[in-house]
Amino acid sequence: MARVYEEWIAAFLFLMQITMSLNSRKSEKRADMLAVDLGYGESMVESLYLLEKINLGGEGSVIQRLLASHPRVTARIERLEVVLGIQDRT
């Protein structure tokens, strides 16, 4: 019986981690838009391209993407470029 409770607790904690990660990614998107509003959008894009270049923008497994605290670097670049009206630099 204790094993069943352990499995339920593990599943609950995993779902909570996913929920917290989703919230964190939403916050990062809002922070990116704040950077644009404050006039730092193009600098942000340049910084994200640098992160992508040094391979911090990898795709990862499905589980890694679910648990990621930040949106994918490439997704952030694409979103900022659309907002700023910048042509794709790749």
Secondary structure by P-SEA (a helix, b strand, c coil): caaaaaaaaaaaaaaaaaaaaaaaaaaaaaaaaaaaaacaaaaaaaaaaaaaaacccccccaaaaaacccccaaaaaaaaaaaacccccc
